[in-house]
Amino acid sequence: MRLTQFSDYALRTLLFLGVHDDRLVPVSEIARSYRISHHHLVKVAATLTQLEVVEAVRGRGGGLRLAVDPADVNVGWLLRRTEPDFHLVECFDTANDTCPITPACMLKTVLHEAQQNFLHTLDQYTLSDFLASPRRRQAFMKFWSAAAAASEPVETDTTVDG
């Protein structure tokens, strides 16, 4: 199973905001800290705002902050909303399934079970689980500072699903 870059960026953004819960954080700061495209992160921030887990404050001195307690951001719930689909193989998409063995194949059933177990595991975690340790928060800060100091965010022409 592979998550889209969009979901990856959404999780990373929430971690950053969870650690920096004392202030508004500009999207540009998050982009620099992860060395990722500002353009893509703006799209992620818009989705997180629509999902009402992030509050966006516009204007001078604006930025992002968590709109809810980290304990209220369930990882499985979030990924179900940031992933465009969970089609692990062609036969998961019944509208576009052209596989000739689908009616006799057990692979779809096994992969669906594995997918459900994957999501069930994620359902057991909230954002607060990743922020609870002061040592982990300090490590995040150290890595973000080093990444931001190393270079500007990477601007790419690739699209992010979401």
N, C-alpha and C positions, 0 to 999 in steps of 0.2 A: 504494500500500500504506500502510495506516495501522495503527500499533500502538495497543493499548489503553492507557488511562491506567495500568492496573495494571502493564504492562510498563515503561512510562516511569518510574513510581515505583520499580520494582525496580532499574532501571539507575541512577537517581539515588541511591538508597539505597546501592548498592554503591560508587559513586564517593565518596560522603561517607565511608563506612567505610574505603575505601581510603586516603583522605587522612588520616583520623584513626586511623591504625593503631596508635597508641601508647596507646590507652585504650578503655574501654567508652563507647559513645555512646547516650544515652537516645533513644528514638523521638521524644520531644517536641522534642529539639534538632534532629533532622533535619527534622521537620515545620515548625518555626519557620524554619529556614534556607532551606527551599524554599517557605514560605508555602503549605503544602498541609495537608489534613485529617489530623489525628492518627489519627482513626478508620480512615481508608483505609490509612494507613501501617502500622498495627498488623497489618492483614490481609496486606500485602505482606511485612512482617517475618516473619510466621508461615510464609508460603510459602517465603521464602528460607531459613528455618531448616529446614523440611521437606526442602528440596533440599540441605541440608547445606553451603551456601556461607556461611551466617551462623550464628554462635553467639549464643544469647540467654541472658543471665545475669539471673535474676530477683532481686527483692528490692532493699533499700536499696543504692544504689551500683551497681545492675545496669545493663544496657544491651545493646547489640549490638556485635559485632565480626566481622570476616571470619573464617571458620573455615578458609579455604584461602588459599593464595598467590594474589594477583591474576592471576598468569600462568596459573593453573589454572581461571579463570572465563572460558570461551569465550562470547562474546556471542551467537552463533547458537544454541548449546546452551541458554543461558538463555532466550532468546526462544521457543524451541520448547516450553519448559516453562511459561512465564508467559502465553502467548497461548492463549485457549480454542480457537481454530481459525485456519486461514488461508484461510477462504472469501472470496476476493476478490469473487466474483460467485455468484449463486444456484446455478449449475450445478456449483460445486465441492462442494456439499453434496448428494450423490446422493439422500439420504433425503428431502430437501425440494425437490428440483428440479422446478419446474412449467413451466420455459421450453419452449415448443413447438419451438424451433429447435435445441435442444441436440444432437440426432444429426447435424445438418448443419453446425453452427457450428464455426469454427476458433478463435474467440476464447478458448475454454477452454484450448486447447493453447498459445496464445501467452502468455496470462496465467500459466499454470502454469510455462512456461519462464522468464518474467520473475521469478516468485516464487522459483524455484529459484536463479536468479542473485543475487537479493537475499539469500537465506539463505546462499548460497556466499560472498558478500562478507563477511557478518557472521561466518561461520565462520573467517575469516582474522584476527580480532581477539580479544584478550582484555582483561580489565579493566586489566591492567598497561600496555597500549598507551595508555590514556587517563590514566595516572598517572605515566608515566615522566618527563615534563618538569617540572622544579622551577618553571618560570615558570607553567605551566598550573595546578599545584597551588596556587601563590600566588594566581593569579587566581580559582580556585574559592573559596579562603578569603575573599578580598575580597568576592566576590559574596554568599556565604553570610552573612557578617557584616552586610552592608548589608541583605539581605532580612530577617534576623532582627531587626534594629534597627527596620525600617520598620513591622512589624506582627506581630500574633499569627497563627498558622496559620488558614487559612480552614476553617471547619466547614461542610460542605455535606451535603445529604440525597441527593446523587446516589450511585449505586452504582458500584463499580469492578469491572470484570470480572476474574475470576481464580480 
